[in-house]
Amino acid sequence: MTYSDSALDTVKVITIDGPAGSGKSTVSRMLAHKLGWIYVTTGAIYRTLALMLFEAGTGVQDRGSIERFVAFLSERYRQDPRSGRVFLGDREITHEIRTPFVSEQASLVAQDELVRRRLLPVQRKVVLDCNGAVVDGRDMGTVVFPDAPLKIFLTASPEQRARRRLEELRSQNLEPSFEELVREIHDRDARDANRVVAPMRPADDAVLLDSTELEPAAVVRAVLKLCADRGLIPGLQES
Ligand code: DC
């Protein structure tokens, strides 16, 4: 299946790529809500596969497990487009896939060429049968939805991203050191940006937005204006 398949041609897609902590998930969720479109966070798919491999006591070197788990995931994975809750069959895994350990594992799993190739159709399948979708990830604009009519690459300074991450972890009763978080962010960025397959980078036709000094609502307003300029929505809807 490719994005040019007729089933996908009718779906409007806005891609939001960028590093962890840039605010992509908050912005994407708010934007989808405003537009009445679905919201898909593709990192959750990589996280789910990482969780499955970990629970099976195996790793990406086990090619057979990857094939089996991706086939299972393709059938049973579900993201609630409104709440963002994630399910594998009947089992809710929303919180399990968000632990620091799974974040680390997902970043490693995402380096693997077979994993990326197999998860490509899974990510495209999630947006079928909807009017429009806001999808966030690392290679949405470059690889998964290269024909999307609006592509955003959202960034923020490593320190600002670490502050956001600190808040998120505190809400889970964790207390990591700020310096350690900045270091982890640098390491993860380097890994995501330098991997051989589908490295994280802005698409040539992406609009770059820096959220360091901007509240999510201001980023959403900027993206809505771009949507209106490109004829994706009739005109600006005031909040
Ligand atoms: O966005 P996130 O933090 O939930 O993503 C989890 C990991 O998956 C992260 O290390 C980057 C990777 N990822 C990716 O390589 N490509 C995507 N489209 C989405 C996520």
Boltz pocket constraint, residues with backbone or C-beta under 6 A from the ligand:
constraints:
  - pocket:
      binder: B
      contacts: [[A, 20], [A, 42], [A, 43], [A, 44], [A, 46], [A, 47], [A, 103], [A, 106], [A, 107], [A, 108], [A, 110], [A, 136], [A, 137], [A, 138], [A, 139], [A, 140], [A, 188], [A, 192], [A, 198]]
      max_distance: 6.0
